[in-house]
Amino acid sequence: MVPSITLNSICAPSQDVVAREIEGEVIIIPLTAGIGDMEDELFTLNETGKQIWQRLDGIADLKQIATELATEYDAPVEEIERDTVGLIQELAQRKIITVQ
């Protein structure tokens, strides 16, 4: 069961995946069965996803991450919050991250 993701959620990459940056994209590779999508063993993140991924340290909550990104990119914080929660929900569903 996927935990409920909110702006108060604190997340970190799962120890069951390895991530590498290749040509500006983060590629996430599952190390154990049952991680990711059966049809697509690799999961890639674009530039925005990469910025979120790099901030998943198990300390900062999603609101902090979204606020940092909104400031850095001079973007509406509500839009960044929505996109951050959406990505994290997908990563949690695929068991790529852990939610504390």
Secondary structure by P-SEA (a helix, b strand, c coil): ccccccccbbbbccccbbbbbcccbbbbbbcccccccccccbbbbcaaaaaaaaaccccccaaaaaaaaaaaacccaaaaaaaaaaaaaaaaaacccccc
